[in-house]
Amino acid sequence: MGVILEIVDGRLAMRSDADAPSSGMSIDLGSIDVRALGGHPLVRAVGKGAGHVVDATAGLGGDAWILAASGRTVVALERHPSIHAVLEDALMRARRTPALAPVAARITLSQADARHALAEAAGGAWAILVDPMFPPKAKSALAPRDIRLVKEAVGDDADAANLLAVALATTVPRIIVKRPHEAPPLGDEPHHVIESRLVRYDIYDRPHLMHRP
Protein backbone atom coordinates (compact mmCIF):
# COMPACT_ATOMS: atom_id res chain seq x y z
CA MET A 1 0.00 0.00 0.00
CA GLY A 2 1.00 3.62 -0.47
CA VAL A 3 -0.32 7.09 0.31
CA ILE A 4 -2.36 9.39 -1.89
CA LEU A 5 -2.73 13.17 -1.74
CA GLU A 6 -6.14 14.76 -2.23
CA ILE A 7 -7.99 17.99 -1.47
CA VAL A 8 -10.53 17.69 1.34
CA ASP A 9 -12.47 20.81 2.39
CA GLY A 10 -9.91 23.04 0.75
CA ARG A 11 -6.94 21.43 2.51
CA LEU A 12 -4.27 19.14 1.13
CA ALA A 13 -4.80 15.77 2.78
CA MET A 14 -3.12 12.36 2.79
CA ARG A 15 -4.72 8.95 2.91
CA SER A 16 -3.84 5.34 2.33
CA ASP A 17 -4.65 4.10 -1.15
CA ALA A 18 -6.86 1.53 0.60
CA ASP A 19 -9.00 4.27 2.19
CA ALA A 20 -12.12 5.75 0.65
CA PRO A 21 -11.74 8.89 -1.49
CA SER A 22 -12.16 12.19 0.38
CA SER A 23 -11.20 10.55 3.68
CA GLY A 24 -7.69 12.02 3.72
CA MET A 25 -6.05 13.51 6.81
CA SER A 26 -4.88 17.11 6.78
CA ILE A 27 -2.77 18.89 9.42
CA ASP A 28 -4.29 21.52 11.71
CA LEU A 29 -1.38 23.23 13.45
CA GLY A 30 -3.76 25.45 15.38
CA SER A 31 -5.08 22.41 17.24
CA ILE A 32 -1.71 21.78 18.93
CA ASP A 33 -1.78 22.72 22.62
CA VAL A 34 0.90 25.36 23.18
CA ARG A 35 -0.07 26.43 26.68
CA ALA A 36 2.51 26.33 29.47
CA LEU A 37 5.36 25.52 27.09
CA GLY A 38 8.03 26.46 29.60
CA GLY A 39 7.57 23.09 31.26
CA HIS A 40 7.15 21.07 28.07
CA PRO A 41 9.68 18.20 28.00
CA LEU A 42 10.79 18.99 24.44
CA VAL A 43 11.32 22.67 25.23
CA ARG A 44 13.27 21.68 28.35
CA ALA A 45 15.34 19.22 26.29
CA VAL A 46 16.30 21.92 23.81
CA GLY A 47 17.21 24.36 26.58
CA LYS A 48 18.10 28.02 26.16
CA GLY A 49 21.23 28.04 24.05
CA ALA A 50 21.55 30.65 21.31
CA GLY A 51 20.82 29.65 17.73
CA HIS A 52 18.06 27.96 15.79
CA VAL A 53 16.87 24.37 16.15
CA VAL A 54 16.95 21.88 13.28
CA ASP A 55 14.08 19.40 13.26
CA ALA A 56 15.73 16.75 11.10
CA THR A 57 12.60 14.60 10.84
CA ALA A 58 9.72 17.07 10.68
CA GLY A 59 6.94 14.58 9.96
CA LEU A 60 3.55 16.15 10.66
CA GLY A 61 5.15 19.24 12.21
CA GLY A 62 4.07 18.91 15.83
CA ASP A 63 7.54 19.20 17.36
CA ALA A 64 8.55 22.09 15.09
CA TRP A 65 5.33 23.91 15.99
CA ILE A 66 5.86 23.47 19.73
CA LEU A 67 9.42 24.76 19.47
CA ALA A 68 8.38 27.74 17.34
CA ALA A 69 5.53 28.54 19.75
CA SER A 70 8.10 28.58 22.57
CA GLY A 71 10.00 31.28 20.68
CA ARG A 72 12.61 29.22 18.82
CA THR A 73 13.46 29.64 15.16
CA VAL A 74 13.16 26.22 13.52
CA VAL A 75 14.57 24.75 10.32
CA ALA A 76 12.38 21.73 9.57
CA LEU A 77 13.51 19.01 7.15
CA GLU A 78 11.19 16.34 5.76
CA ARG A 79 12.34 13.95 3.06
CA HIS A 80 9.08 12.25 2.08
CA PRO A 81 7.40 14.32 -0.64
CA SER A 82 3.80 13.59 0.39
CA ILE A 83 4.37 14.34 4.07
CA HIS A 84 6.29 17.48 3.14
CA ALA A 85 3.46 18.64 0.88
CA VAL A 86 0.77 18.17 3.56
CA LEU A 87 2.88 19.98 6.16
CA GLU A 88 3.72 22.80 3.73
CA ASP A 89 0.00 23.25 3.06
CA ALA A 90 -0.67 23.43 6.82
CA LEU A 91 2.05 26.05 7.28
CA MET A 92 0.70 28.14 4.42
CA ARG A 93 -2.75 28.12 6.01
CA ALA A 94 -1.25 29.00 9.38
CA ARG A 95 0.59 31.97 7.86
CA ARG A 96 -2.76 33.30 6.63
CA THR A 97 -4.32 32.99 10.10
CA PRO A 98 -3.51 36.04 12.28
CA ALA A 99 -3.39 34.09 15.55
CA LEU A 100 -1.01 31.51 14.09
CA ALA A 101 1.08 33.59 11.70
CA PRO A 102 3.78 34.68 14.22
CA VAL A 103 4.52 31.04 15.08
CA ALA A 104 4.43 29.86 11.47
CA ALA A 105 6.86 32.62 10.52
CA ARG A 106 9.51 31.06 12.76
CA ILE A 107 9.48 27.77 10.81
CA THR A 108 11.38 27.23 7.57
CA LEU A 109 10.38 23.95 5.94
CA SER A 110 12.47 22.17 3.30
CA GLN A 111 11.96 18.90 1.47
CA ALA A 112 15.33 17.28 2.04
CA ASP A 113 16.95 14.13 3.35
CA ALA A 114 18.57 15.30 6.57
CA ARG A 115 21.47 12.89 6.09
CA HIS A 116 22.55 15.07 3.18
CA ALA A 117 21.15 18.46 4.24
CA LEU A 118 22.22 18.68 7.88
CA ALA A 119 25.68 20.08 7.21
CA GLU A 120 24.15 23.22 5.69
CA ALA A 121 21.01 23.43 7.83
CA ALA A 122 23.00 23.06 11.05
CA GLY A 123 25.21 26.09 10.49
CA GLY A 124 24.78 28.29 13.56
CA ALA A 125 22.25 25.95 15.14
CA TRP A 126 22.04 25.27 18.86
CA ALA A 127 20.32 21.88 18.66
CA ILE A 128 19.25 19.14 16.28
CA LEU A 129 16.16 17.06 16.98
CA VAL A 130 16.05 13.52 15.57
CA ASP A 131 12.66 11.81 15.84
CA PRO A 132 12.69 8.58 13.80
CA MET A 133 9.75 6.21 13.56
CA PHE A 134 9.40 4.32 16.82
CA PRO A 135 10.09 0.57 16.72
CA PRO A 136 6.94 -1.56 16.95
CA LYS A 137 5.86 -2.80 20.35
CA ALA A 138 5.30 -6.49 20.96
CA LYS A 139 1.77 -5.75 22.19
CA SER A 140 0.11 -2.38 21.79
CA ALA A 141 -3.13 -0.71 20.88
CA LEU A 142 -3.59 0.41 17.30
CA ALA A 143 -1.63 3.61 16.66
CA PRO A 144 -3.56 6.78 15.79
CA ARG A 145 -4.38 7.19 12.14
CA ASP A 146 -1.88 9.99 11.54
CA ILE A 147 0.98 7.87 12.88
CA ARG A 148 -0.13 4.88 10.81
CA LEU A 149 -0.17 7.00 7.66
CA VAL A 150 3.31 8.36 8.31
CA LYS A 151 4.61 4.86 8.95
CA GLU A 152 2.95 3.63 5.77
CA ALA A 153 4.68 6.41 3.85
CA VAL A 154 8.19 6.22 5.33
CA GLY A 155 8.50 2.64 6.58
CA ASP A 156 10.62 1.76 9.60
CA ASP A 157 13.38 4.41 9.28
CA ALA A 158 16.09 1.76 9.04
CA ASP A 159 18.68 4.50 8.56
CA ALA A 160 17.84 6.33 11.81
CA ALA A 161 21.11 5.41 13.50
CA ASN A 162 22.97 6.75 10.47
CA LEU A 163 21.07 10.04 10.78
CA LEU A 164 22.15 10.32 14.42
CA ALA A 165 25.75 9.73 13.35
CA VAL A 166 25.44 12.52 10.77
CA ALA A 167 24.00 14.84 13.43
CA LEU A 168 26.84 14.02 15.81
CA ALA A 169 29.34 14.79 13.05
CA THR A 170 28.18 18.43 12.93
CA THR A 171 29.41 21.19 15.23
CA VAL A 172 25.97 21.64 16.82
CA PRO A 173 26.26 21.74 20.63
CA ARG A 174 23.20 19.63 21.48
CA ILE A 175 21.67 16.60 19.75
CA ILE A 176 18.29 15.34 20.96
CA VAL A 177 16.75 12.00 20.06
CA LYS A 178 13.08 11.30 20.75
CA ARG A 179 12.52 7.68 21.80
CA PRO A 180 9.81 5.52 23.36
CA HIS A 181 10.47 4.60 26.98
CA GLU A 182 11.01 0.91 26.28
CA ALA A 183 13.44 1.36 23.36
CA PRO A 184 17.22 1.34 23.75
CA PRO A 185 19.20 4.46 22.82
CA LEU A 186 19.63 4.97 19.11
CA GLY A 187 23.39 5.37 19.61
CA ASP A 188 25.71 5.47 22.61
CA GLU A 189 24.35 6.15 26.06
CA PRO A 190 23.09 9.74 26.16
CA HIS A 191 24.63 12.27 28.55
CA HIS A 192 21.27 12.89 30.14
CA VAL A 193 17.60 12.12 29.59
CA ILE A 194 14.36 14.06 29.99
CA GLU A 195 11.29 11.89 30.50
CA SER A 196 7.70 12.68 29.60
CA ARG A 197 4.57 10.61 30.03
CA LEU A 198 4.73 9.09 26.54
CA VAL A 199 8.34 9.46 25.36
CA ARG A 200 11.83 10.32 26.49
CA TYR A 201 14.43 12.68 25.06
CA ASP A 202 17.99 11.34 24.92
CA ILE A 203 20.39 14.29 24.96
CA TYR A 204 23.94 14.31 23.63
CA ASP A 205 25.88 17.42 24.65
CA ARG A 206 29.23 18.63 23.34
CA PRO A 207 30.35 21.11 26.05
CA HIS A 208 33.34 22.31 24.02
CA LEU A 209 30.87 23.63 21.41
CA MET A 210 28.52 25.37 23.81
CA HIS A 211 30.46 28.61 24.12
CA ARG A 212 31.15 29.48 20.53
CA PRO A 213 32.15 33.08 19.79
Rosetta silent file (secondary structure, phi, psi, omega in degrees, C-alpha in Angstrom):
SEQUENCE: MGVILEIVDGRLAMRSDADAPSSGMSIDLGSIDVRALGGHPLVRAVGKGAGHVVDATAGLGGDAWILAASGRTVVALERHPSIHAVLEDALMRARRTPALAPVAARITLSQADARHALAEAAGGAWAILVDPMFPPKAKSALAPRDIRLVKEAVGDDADAANLLAVALATTVPRIIVKRPHEAPPLGDEPHHVIESRLVRYDIYDRPHLMHRP
SCORE:     score description
SCORE:     0.000 S_00000001
   1 L     0.000  156.908  177.035    0.000    0.000    0.000 S_00000001
   2 L  -135.162 -170.987  178.049    0.995    3.624   -0.470 S_00000001
   3 E  -115.331  150.964 -177.260   -0.317    7.095    0.310 S_00000001
   4 E  -126.071  139.387  174.696   -2.359    9.389   -1.893 S_00000001
   5 E   -96.012  142.568  177.891   -2.733   13.169   -1.743 S_00000001
   6 E  -153.936  162.502  176.137   -6.144   14.760   -2.234 S_00000001
   7 E   -95.949  124.554  177.365   -7.989   17.986   -1.469 S_00000001
   8 E  -128.623  117.744 -179.846  -10.529   17.693    1.344 S_00000001
   9 L    54.541   40.240  176.744  -12.472   20.811    2.393 S_00000001
  10 L    78.670    6.103  179.726   -9.909   23.039    0.746 S_00000001
  11 E  -117.138  145.294  172.950   -6.945   21.434    2.507 S_00000001
  12 E   -73.337  128.769 -175.003   -4.275   19.143    1.128 S_00000001
  13 E  -130.516  161.653 -177.640   -4.802   15.769    2.778 S_00000001
  14 E  -128.034  136.235  176.351   -3.119   12.364    2.787 S_00000001
  15 E  -143.392  163.117  172.633   -4.720    8.949    2.913 S_00000001
  16 E   -70.509  148.034  177.633   -3.836    5.345    2.331 S_00000001
  17 L   -68.366   -8.043  175.290   -4.650    4.103   -1.154 S_00000001
  18 L   -90.142  -10.046 -179.220   -6.858    1.531    0.600 S_00000001
  19 L   -84.362  161.863  179.582   -9.003    4.274    2.188 S_00000001
  20 L   -69.871  145.967  174.895  -12.120    5.754    0.654 S_00000001
  21 L   -54.567  148.093  179.570  -11.737    8.886   -1.490 S_00000001
  22 L    67.572   18.123  177.199  -12.162   12.194    0.378 S_00000001
  23 L  -106.903   12.181 -174.171  -11.196   10.545    3.677 S_00000001
  24 L   -64.888  157.533 -179.482   -7.692   12.021    3.721 S_00000001
  25 E  -101.341  125.377  172.920   -6.051   13.511    6.815 S_00000001
  26 L  -104.633  172.465 -179.128   -4.876   17.114    6.784 S_00000001
  27 L  -106.284  130.082  175.413   -2.774   18.894    9.420 S_00000001
  28 L  -115.396   93.466 -177.043   -4.295   21.516   11.708 S_00000001
  29 H   -65.207  -27.645  179.318   -1.377   23.232   13.446 S_00000001
  30 H   -67.718  -15.064  179.907   -3.756   25.448   15.382 S_00000001
  31 H   -84.002   -6.490 -178.303   -5.076   22.407   17.244 S_00000001
  32 L   -76.731  129.004 -178.593   -1.710   21.785   18.933 S_00000001
  33 L   -73.578  115.211 -179.367   -1.783   22.722   22.620 S_00000001
  34 L  -117.382   24.732  175.621    0.902   25.356   23.176 S_00000001
  35 L   -80.759  149.427  174.802   -0.069   26.429   26.680 S_00000001
  36 L    51.723   48.134 -175.710    2.508   26.334   29.471 S_00000001
  37 H   -72.772  -17.937 -179.623    5.357   25.519   27.086 S_00000001
  38 H   -58.543  -29.843  179.328    8.035   26.464   29.604 S_00000001
  39 H   -99.077    4.455 -178.417    7.572   23.093   31.259 S_00000001
  40 L   -66.335  134.546 -176.979    7.150   21.073   28.073 S_00000001
  41 H   -57.411  -37.387  179.505    9.679   18.201   27.998 S_00000001
  42 H   -67.865  -42.781  178.642   10.793   18.990   24.435 S_00000001
  43 H   -63.195  -40.406  177.097   11.315   22.672   25.234 S_00000001
  44 H   -65.417  -38.490 -179.859   13.269   21.678   28.345 S_00000001
  45 H   -64.368  -39.803  179.152   15.335   19.218   26.293 S_00000001
  46 H   -68.963  -39.348  178.636   16.296   21.923   23.805 S_00000001
  47 L    79.212 -160.040 -171.087   17.208   24.361   26.580 S_00000001
  48 L  -118.323   16.955  179.716   18.096   28.016   26.165 S_00000001
  49 L   -63.974  153.120 -178.296   21.234   28.036   24.052 S_00000001
  50 L   -75.728  142.893  178.421   21.554   30.654   21.309 S_00000001
  51 L   117.692  163.759 -178.438   20.822   29.650   17.734 S_00000001
  52 L   -78.797  172.013  176.742   18.055   27.959   15.794 S_00000001
  53 E  -113.486  135.781  174.528   16.873   24.367   16.153 S_00000001
  54 E  -100.743  118.733  171.488   16.953   21.883   13.277 S_00000001
  55 E   -92.228  101.060 -171.508   14.078   19.404   13.258 S_00000001
  56 L   -76.120  -13.366 -178.164   15.734   16.750   11.102 S_00000001
  57 L  -137.793   73.953 -167.238   12.597   14.599   10.836 S_00000001
  58 L   -63.419  -36.497  179.293    9.722   17.067   10.677 S_00000001
  59 L    58.071 -127.952 -177.890    6.943   14.575    9.960 S_00000001
  60 L   -88.138    5.246  168.893    3.554   16.154   10.663 S_00000001
  61 L    88.960    1.297 -175.874    5.150   19.237   12.208 S_00000001
  62 H   -62.321  -45.155 -178.881    4.072   18.909   15.829 S_00000001
  63 H   -67.398  -42.935  178.481    7.539   19.205   17.364 S_00000001
  64 H   -60.678  -39.160 -179.185    8.552   22.087   15.093 S_00000001
  65 H   -66.705  -43.067  178.993    5.330   23.907   15.995 S_00000001
  66 H   -61.796  -43.834 -179.813    5.863   23.473   19.733 S_00000001
  67 H   -65.626  -42.317  178.837    9.420   24.763   19.472 S_00000001
  68 H   -65.925  -38.230  178.344    8.377   27.738   17.343 S_00000001
  69 H   -66.233  -25.434  177.350    5.535   28.540   19.746 S_00000001
  70 L   -81.200   -3.987  177.806    8.098   28.579   22.567 S_00000001
  71 L   108.576   -2.624 -179.287   10.003   31.282   20.679 S_00000001
  72 L   -80.611  149.176  166.423   12.608   29.223   18.822 S_00000001
  73 L   -87.629  132.040 -171.682   13.458   29.641   15.161 S_00000001
  74 E  -124.792  130.778  167.423   13.158   26.215   13.523 S_00000001
  75 E  -102.178  114.070 -174.758   14.568   24.752   10.318 S_00000001
  76 E  -106.910  128.617  179.747   12.377   21.727    9.573 S_00000001
  77 E  -114.953  131.551  176.019   13.509   19.005    7.152 S_00000001
  78 E  -139.122  122.928 -173.429   11.188   16.341    5.761 S_00000001
  79 L   -88.594  -23.720 -177.104   12.340   13.954    3.057 S_00000001
  80 L   -80.980  124.079 -173.316    9.081   12.247    2.079 S_00000001
  81 H   -61.243  -37.278 -178.542    7.397   14.322   -0.643 S_00000001
  82 H   -70.620  -43.107  178.548    3.798   13.586    0.394 S_00000001
  83 H   -65.507  -42.187  177.107    4.368   14.341    4.073 S_00000001
  84 H   -58.346  -44.452 -177.187    6.293   17.478    3.145 S_00000001
  85 H   -63.619  -42.203 -179.614    3.459   18.635    0.884 S_00000001
  86 H   -67.223  -40.055  178.354    0.773   18.171    3.559 S_00000001
  87 H   -69.115  -39.971  178.034    2.882   19.979    6.160 S_00000001
  88 H   -60.640  -41.686  177.475    3.718   22.795    3.732 S_00000001
  89 H   -61.049  -42.545  179.367   -0.002   23.251    3.065 S_00000001
  90 H   -63.328  -41.641  178.918   -0.670   23.433    6.818 S_00000001
  91 H   -66.286  -38.224  177.949    2.049   26.050    7.284 S_00000001
  92 H   -62.911  -42.434  177.568    0.701   28.140    4.415 S_00000001
  93 H   -65.164  -39.260  179.544   -2.752   28.115    6.011 S_00000001
  94 H   -64.256  -37.775  179.969   -1.247   29.003    9.383 S_00000001
  95 H   -66.494  -21.779  178.078    0.589   31.968    7.859 S_00000001
  96 L   -91.744   -0.206 -179.325   -2.765   33.297    6.627 S_00000001
  97 L  -105.930  114.321 -172.969   -4.324   32.990   10.103 S_00000001
  98 L   -51.863  -40.434 -176.978   -3.515   36.041   12.281 S_00000001
  99 L   -70.551  -22.286 -176.083   -3.393   34.091   15.546 S_00000001
 100 L  -105.100  -19.438 -172.494   -1.006   31.508   14.087 S_00000001
 101 H   -56.516  -40.938 -179.919    1.081   33.587   11.698 S_00000001
 102 H   -61.989  -34.711  177.981    3.776   34.675   14.225 S_00000001
 103 H   -72.994  -46.213 -179.252    4.515   31.036   15.081 S_00000001
 104 H   -59.941  -32.703 -178.318    4.426   29.860   11.472 S_00000001
 105 L   -67.069  -18.056  179.940    6.864   32.623   10.523 S_00000001
 106 L   -89.330    1.952 -179.160    9.510   31.058   12.764 S_00000001
 107 E  -113.516  126.482  172.029    9.479   27.771   10.814 S_00000001
 108 E  -111.076  116.762 -176.674   11.377   27.231    7.568 S_00000001
 109 E  -104.492  134.462  176.175   10.384   23.947    5.941 S_00000001
 110 E  -131.486  142.318  170.651   12.468   22.174    3.297 S_00000001
 111 E   -86.479  108.346 -175.449   11.965   18.901    1.475 S_00000001
 112 L  -162.068  148.158  171.498   15.334   17.282    2.035 S_00000001
 113 L   -81.140  115.624 -174.156   16.947   14.129    3.349 S_00000001
 114 H   -59.939  -25.869  178.785   18.571   15.301    6.573 S_00000001
 115 H   -60.603  -27.893 -178.657   21.472   12.891    6.091 S_00000001
 116 H  -104.665  -20.739 -174.041   22.550   15.074    3.177 S_00000001
 117 H  -101.579   -9.829 -174.198   21.146   18.461    4.241 S_00000001
 118 H   -64.092  -38.180 -175.973   22.221   18.675    7.880 S_00000001
 119 H   -55.536  -41.628  179.262   25.679   20.078    7.213 S_00000001
 120 H   -79.990  -45.179 -176.250   24.149   23.216    5.691 S_00000001
 121 H   -64.681  -27.351 -174.674   21.007   23.435    7.834 S_00000001
 122 L   -84.483   -4.010  179.992   22.996   23.063   11.050 S_00000001
 123 L   -60.578  118.890 -178.855   25.210   26.089   10.490 S_00000001
 124 L    79.872    3.232 -177.661   24.784   28.294   13.560 S_00000001
 125 L   -77.209  153.965  173.894   22.247   25.947   15.144 S_00000001
 126 L   -91.200  -37.541 -173.295   22.039   25.272   18.857 S_00000001
 127 E  -147.472  152.554  171.366   20.324   21.883   18.659 S_00000001
 128 E  -120.651  130.744  175.271   19.254   19.135   16.281 S_00000001
 129 E  -103.692  126.805  175.983   16.156   17.059   16.975 S_00000001
 130 E  -116.199  118.796 -177.495   16.052   13.518   15.575 S_00000001
 131 L  -130.564   77.350 -178.916   12.663   11.806   15.839 S_00000001
 132 L   -73.985  167.462  174.483   12.690    8.581   13.800 S_00000001
 133 L   -57.141  136.260  179.874    9.752    6.209   13.560 S_00000001
 134 L   -72.175  144.455  175.168    9.398    4.318   16.822 S_00000001
 135 L   -65.943  149.366 -178.311   10.092    0.573   16.724 S_00000001
 136 L   -66.963  145.740  175.280    6.944   -1.562   16.949 S_00000001
 137 L   -85.511  153.374  177.866    5.861   -2.800   20.346 S_00000001
 138 L   -62.640  -42.286  177.923    5.300   -6.492   20.964 S_00000001
 139 L  -139.072  123.562  179.198    1.767   -5.747   22.186 S_00000001
 140 L  -159.248  159.357  173.977    0.108   -2.379   21.795 S_00000001
 141 L   -69.167  161.086  179.281   -3.130   -0.707   20.879 S_00000001
 142 L   -62.161  132.258 -178.830   -3.592    0.413   17.295 S_00000001
 143 L   -66.566  154.589  175.602   -1.632    3.607   16.660 S_00000001
 144 L   -56.506  156.759 -174.621   -3.555    6.784   15.794 S_00000001
 145 H   -60.277  -38.881 -177.945   -4.378    7.189   12.136 S_00000001
 146 H   -63.177  -39.689  178.414   -1.882    9.991   11.538 S_00000001
 147 H   -67.639  -39.093  178.512    0.976    7.867   12.881 S_00000001
 148 H   -63.220  -39.645  179.523   -0.135    4.882   10.811 S_00000001
 149 H   -66.868  -41.727  177.876   -0.173    6.999    7.660 S_00000001
 150 H   -62.469  -43.171 -179.878    3.313    8.357    8.311 S_00000001
 151 H   -65.187  -37.129  177.960    4.615    4.865    8.946 S_00000001
 152 H   -64.040  -34.815 -178.573    2.947    3.627    5.774 S_00000001
 153 H   -75.659  -45.764 -169.773    4.680    6.411    3.855 S_00000001
 154 H  -101.403  -15.285 -177.618    8.186    6.224    5.334 S_00000001
 155 L    81.216 -147.615 -171.749    8.500    2.644    6.579 S_00000001
 156 L   -97.806    6.238 -178.994   10.625    1.762    9.599 S_00000001
 157 L    53.160   54.964 -177.700   13.377    4.412    9.281 S_00000001
 158 L   -64.387  -17.837 -178.789   16.088    1.756    9.042 S_00000001
 159 L   -98.349   17.819 -176.606   18.680    4.501    8.558 S_00000001
 160 H   -61.426  -41.349  179.384   17.835    6.325   11.808 S_00000001
 161 H   -63.951  -34.994  176.721   21.114    5.407   13.497 S_00000001
 162 H   -65.720  -38.200  177.552   22.966    6.745   10.474 S_00000001
 163 H   -63.277  -41.337  176.596   21.067   10.035   10.776 S_00000001
 164 H   -61.016  -42.131  178.918   22.152   10.320   14.416 S_00000001
 165 H   -61.341  -39.289  177.645   25.754    9.731   13.351 S_00000001
 166 H   -64.916  -41.925  179.004   25.438   12.517   10.771 S_00000001
 167 H   -62.430  -41.732 -179.272   23.996   14.841   13.428 S_00000001
 168 H   -70.100  -18.605  178.608   26.842   14.020   15.808 S_00000001
 169 L   -82.383   -8.448  176.659   29.339   14.793   13.050 S_00000001
 170 L   -81.308  178.780  176.578   28.181   18.433   12.927 S_00000001
 171 L  -102.654   26.094  178.213   29.407   21.187   15.229 S_00000001
 172 L   -78.544  132.145 -173.616   25.968   21.642   16.816 S_00000001
 173 L   -64.970  -32.101 -173.746   26.259   21.740   20.628 S_00000001
 174 E  -133.322  129.081  176.166   23.204   19.628   21.479 S_00000001
 175 E  -115.941  130.320 -177.031   21.673   16.604   19.748 S_00000001
 176 E  -121.726  131.791  178.143   18.289   15.341   20.965 S_00000001
 177 E  -120.412  125.683  179.327   16.753   11.996   20.061 S_00000001
 178 E   -89.400  124.351 -174.815   13.079   11.295   20.748 S_00000001
 179 E  -137.467  152.643  170.160   12.519    7.677   21.797 S_00000001
 180 E   -71.560  154.423 -175.123    9.808    5.519   23.359 S_00000001
 181 L   -57.024  -38.485 -171.615   10.474    4.600   26.981 S_00000001
 182 L   -84.403   -7.051 -175.801   11.014    0.905   26.275 S_00000001
 183 L   -87.633  147.171  175.129   13.440    1.360   23.358 S_00000001
 184 L   -71.049  164.525  174.964   17.225    1.338   23.754 S_00000001
 185 L   -57.379  150.223  179.569   19.203    4.455   22.824 S_00000001
 186 L   -71.538  -28.763  178.093   19.630    4.974   19.108 S_00000001
 187 L  -131.294 -137.257  175.828   23.385    5.367   19.607 S_00000001
 188 L   -65.843  169.892  176.861   25.711    5.471   22.613 S_00000001
 189 L   -59.943  131.121 -179.839   24.345    6.150   26.063 S_00000001
 190 L   -69.563  161.476  178.783   23.093    9.744   26.160 S_00000001
 191 L   -71.743  -36.906  171.912   24.628   12.267   28.546 S_00000001
 192 E  -157.275  167.536 -171.829   21.265   12.887   30.141 S_00000001
 193 E  -134.040  139.909  171.277   17.596   12.117   29.592 S_00000001
 194 E  -115.828  124.538 -176.797   14.363   14.056   29.992 S_00000001
 195 E   -97.728  145.107  167.230   11.293   11.894   30.496 S_00000001
 196 L  -126.798 -178.655 -176.149    7.704   12.684   29.599 S_00000001
 197 L   -64.249  -37.801 -173.555    4.573   10.614   30.027 S_00000001
 198 L  -104.775  -28.773 -174.733    4.730    9.089   26.545 S_00000001
 199 E  -139.740  175.951  171.041    8.345    9.465   25.361 S_00000001
 200 E  -130.215  158.556  178.203   11.834   10.316   26.485 S_00000001
 201 E  -117.436  111.852  176.418   14.429   12.677   25.065 S_00000001
 202 E   -85.923  125.838 -172.046   17.992   11.343   24.922 S_00000001
 203 E  -116.008  127.671  177.231   20.390   14.285   24.960 S_00000001
 204 E  -114.295  112.261 -179.053   23.939   14.311   23.628 S_00000001
 205 E  -103.191  145.265  172.175   25.876   17.420   24.649 S_00000001
 206 L  -120.216   88.039 -173.807   29.229   18.634   23.336 S_00000001
 207 H   -54.026  -33.867 -177.363   30.352   21.109   26.048 S_00000001
 208 H   -68.246  -12.703  178.395   33.341   22.312   24.020 S_00000001
 209 H  -103.108    0.528 -172.508   30.873   23.634   21.409 S_00000001
 210 L   -85.974   -5.013 -179.857   28.520   25.366   23.810 S_00000001
 211 L  -129.149   52.466 -179.367   30.458   28.606   24.124 S_00000001
 212 L   -71.662  145.883  177.615   31.154   29.477   20.530 S_00000001
 213 L   -65.822    0.000    0.000   32.147   33.080   19.793 S_00000001
